[in-house]
Amino acid sequence: MEIKKNPKSNLENYSKIFMQIGLVLALFVTYAAIEKKTYDKTTSSLGVVNMNADMEEDIPITERVEPVKPKTPPPPTREKIEVVEDEKEVEETVIESTETDETEAVEVEEIVEIEEAEEVVEDVNFMIIEDAPVFPGCRGSKKELKDCFSKMVQKHFSRKFDADLPNELGLSPGKKRVFIGFKIDRQGNIVNVQARAPHPKIKAEVIKVMKLLPKMKPGKQRGKPVGVSYNIPFSLLVE
């Protein structure tokens, strides 16, 4: 097929030339914009400014207020002085002096000395007492005296207690615990005997036996006789 269009009228042949011309124009415009010079505008006169109008201010007119003066208090009334004639008797008040003369004897009340109250020491437990009560016949150190005391109390209970009583009361077989407590007072006497037993008759028997303990040498705390509480458990065998 033959081309009908004239080859000279085809613009594609001149595309490179148009591109080069466009680049040249762009460079020219850029150069002209860089080289262009600008100048600051100057004014020959700013005119005359009148400041007097702004400086004038309206000053308000104020009135002076006089302070209110306080009223003067009236003068105090004068006391009326009573004139006493010479013939009229006037009672005079005599003020006695509290000062004493060196020659005058002064009575001093007797100073009663208050005796220091005797320090009251409460009862001490047998386990912590400094000097334990001494059972008759016990000797040795403090520890030996304590051990001897407990041993002799148990021996006394075993000898004096009626061993047949638990079997006679019809108690169930086995071991029965009895708790005993008493006090050795400041004179060494056995007081406040208490017991806890499985039967009232056993309790009464225990209290009777412990009251038969001999008189002890009293215990001491800080060198002074004190009451000492003692507690011991026993076991009774019921067959």
C-alpha positions in Angstrom: 0.0 0.0 0.0 1.4 3.4 -1.0 1.6 6.3 1.5 -0.6 9.1 0.4 0.9 11.7 2.8 3.8 13.9 1.9 6.9 12.8 3.7 7.9 16.5 4.4 4.7 17.1 6.3 5.5 14.4 8.9 6.4 16.2 12.1 8.1 13.2 13.7 11.2 14.0 11.6 11.6 17.3 13.4 11.0 16.1 17.0 14.6 16.4 18.0 14.8 19.9 16.7 11.7 20.9 18.7 13.2 19.4 21.9 16.4 21.2 21.5 14.6 24.5 20.9 12.5 23.9 24.0 15.6 23.3 26.2 17.2 26.5 24.9 14.1 28.5 25.7 13.9 27.1 29.2 17.6 27.9 29.9 17.1 31.4 28.6 14.1 32.1 30.8 15.9 30.7 33.9 19.0 32.9 33.2 16.9 36.0 32.7 15.0 35.4 36.0 18.3 35.0 37.9 19.9 38.1 36.4 16.9 40.4 37.0 17.7 43.1 39.6 15.2 44.6 42.0 15.5 47.9 43.9 14.0 49.0 47.3 11.4 51.7 47.0 12.2 55.0 48.8 9.8 57.6 50.0 10.7 61.2 50.0 8.6 62.2 53.0 6.5 60.6 55.7 4.5 63.7 56.4 4.1 65.5 59.8 2.6 63.5 62.6 0.7 65.5 65.2 1.1 63.9 68.6 -0.6 66.6 70.7 -4.0 65.3 70.0 -3.1 61.9 71.4 -1.3 63.3 74.5 -4.4 65.2 75.7 -6.3 63.2 78.2 -9.5 64.0 80.1 -8.6 64.3 83.8 -11.6 63.4 85.9 -12.7 65.9 88.5 -12.7 64.3 92.0 -14.1 65.7 95.3 -12.1 65.6 98.5 -13.9 63.7 101.2 -13.2 64.9 104.7 -12.6 62.1 107.2 -15.1 61.7 110.0 -13.5 62.7 113.2 -14.3 60.5 116.2 -16.3 62.0 118.9 -14.3 63.1 122.0 -15.3 61.0 125.0 -16.8 62.9 127.9 -14.4 63.7 130.7 -14.4 61.3 133.6 -16.6 62.2 136.5 -14.7 63.3 139.5 -14.9 61.3 142.6 -16.8 62.9 145.4 -14.5 63.6 148.3 -16.1 63.4 151.6 -14.8 65.9 154.1 -14.6 64.4 157.6 -14.8 66.6 160.6 -12.1 66.3 163.2 -14.6 65.2 165.9 -15.9 62.3 163.7 -14.2 59.0 164.5 -12.7 57.2 161.4 -12.0 53.5 161.6 -8.4 52.8 160.6 -7.4 49.6 159.0 -4.3 48.0 160.6 -2.1 45.9 158.4 -0.2 43.4 160.4 3.4 42.7 159.2 4.3 39.2 158.3 8.0 39.7 159.1 9.4 38.2 162.3 11.8 39.7 164.7 15.1 38.0 165.2 14.4 37.8 168.9 10.9 36.3 168.4 10.8 32.5 168.7 9.2 30.7 165.8 7.3 27.5 166.5 8.1 24.7 164.0 5.8 21.8 163.6 7.3 18.4 164.2 8.2 16.6 161.0 6.8 13.1 161.1 9.0 10.7 159.3 7.1 8.3 157.1 8.3 4.8 157.3 9.1 3.3 154.0 6.4 0.8 153.1 7.7 -2.7 153.3 8.0 -4.2 149.8 5.4 -6.8 149.3 6.6 -9.8 147.2 3.9 -12.0 145.7 4.0 -15.7 145.7 6.7 -17.3 143.5 6.4 -20.5 141.6 8.6 -23.4 142.8 10.3 -23.7 139.4 11.7 -20.1 139.4 12.2 -19.5 143.1 15.8 -18.5 144.0 16.0 -20.4 147.3 13.4 -23.2 147.3 11.7 -24.4 150.5 13.6 -27.1 152.2 11.9 -30.4 153.1 13.1 -31.6 156.5 16.2 -33.8 156.1 17.2 -32.5 152.6 20.7 -31.1 152.2 23.0 -30.0 149.3 23.0 -27.3 146.6 20.0 -25.4 145.4 19.3 -27.9 142.6 19.8 -30.8 145.0 17.4 -29.2 147.5 14.7 -28.8 144.8 15.1 -32.4 143.6 15.0 -33.7 147.2 11.8 -31.7 147.9 9.9 -33.2 144.9 11.2 -36.7 145.8 10.1 -36.4 149.4 6.6 -35.0 148.5 6.0 -38.0 146.2 7.3 -40.4 148.8 4.9 -38.9 151.4 1.9 -39.2 149.1 2.7 -42.9 148.3 3.0 -43.8 152.0 -0.1 -41.9 153.2 -2.6 -42.3 150.4 -5.1 -45.2 150.6 -4.2 -47.2 147.5 -7.3 -49.4 147.9 -9.7 -46.5 147.7 -9.9 -46.2 143.8 -10.7 -50.0 143.5 -13.4 -49.7 146.2 -15.2 -46.9 144.3 -15.8 -49.0 141.3 -13.8 -46.9 138.8 -13.0 -48.3 135.4 -9.6 -50.0 135.2 -6.6 -48.1 134.0 -4.5 -45.1 135.0 -6.2 -42.1 136.6 -4.5 -38.7 136.7 -4.7 -36.7 139.9 -3.4 -33.0 140.0 -2.3 -31.6 143.3 -1.4 -28.0 144.2 -0.5 -26.3 147.5 1.4 -23.4 148.9 4.3 -23.1 151.4 3.7 -19.8 153.2 6.4 -17.5 154.6 6.4 -19.5 157.9 6.9 -22.8 156.1 3.3 -24.1 156.6 1.4 -26.0 154.0 -1.8 -24.0 153.0 -4.3 -23.7 150.2 -4.2 -27.4 149.3 -6.2 -28.1 146.1 -6.8 -31.2 144.0 -8.5 -32.5 140.9 -9.4 -36.2 140.9 -11.7 -38.5 139.0 -13.9 -39.0 142.1 -14.9 -36.6 145.0 -13.7 -39.2 147.6 -10.3 -39.5 146.0 -10.1 -35.7 146.0 -10.9 -35.5 149.7 -8.3 -38.2 150.4 -5.6 -36.4 148.5 -6.3 -33.1 150.3 -6.2 -34.9 153.7 -2.8 -36.5 152.8 -1.1 -33.3 151.6 -2.2 -31.4 154.7 -0.1 -34.0 156.7 3.1 -32.7 155.1 5.7 -31.5 157.7 6.5 -27.9 158.2 9.2 -26.7 155.7 11.9 -24.1 155.8 10.3 -21.2 153.8 11.6 -20.3 150.4 13.4 -17.0 149.8 13.4 -14.5 146.9 16.0 -11.7 147.0 16.9 -12.8 150.5 13.3 -12.4 151.9 10.9 -15.2 152.8 8.1 -15.5 150.3 5.1 -17.8 149.7 5.9 -20.6 147.2 3.3 -22.4 145.0 3.9 -26.0 144.2 2.0 -28.2 141.7 2.5 -32.0 141.0 0.6 -34.6 139.1 0.1 -38.3 140.3 -1.1 -41.4 138.5 -3.4 -43.9 140.2 -3.6 -47.4 138.9 -7.2 -48.9 139.1 -7.3 -52.7 138.5 
